[in-house]
């Protein structure tokens, strides 16, 4: 039984790491791509903005609990920063290929120029302060 548990644990870890690699690879593949057709008010603003930042969060995301207030405060100071609850706007999240939270998508002139999943580099927020 001990060997089975060890193999199961290793399999689980490999699966989780593989999922992380897949999410990050798909995020990198989005770079430089034109924005897809996006619906809703935020979608319209993104397609018209010279540059914008979209922060996606989920209320059940542990990491988002710390980040969301910072992004909400930033969005109050900068109209080009959008805070999106994936549970409230799943269509926008799907349109931009969000597969996990927290995620940040940077947009410039109708193209995706940055895509960050998980930890958000401080320089990303600094570009929008």
Helices and strands as residue ranges (DSSP letters): H 2-30, H 40-48, E 51-57, H 62-77, E 81-85, H 90-95, E 103-108, E 111-117, H 122-126
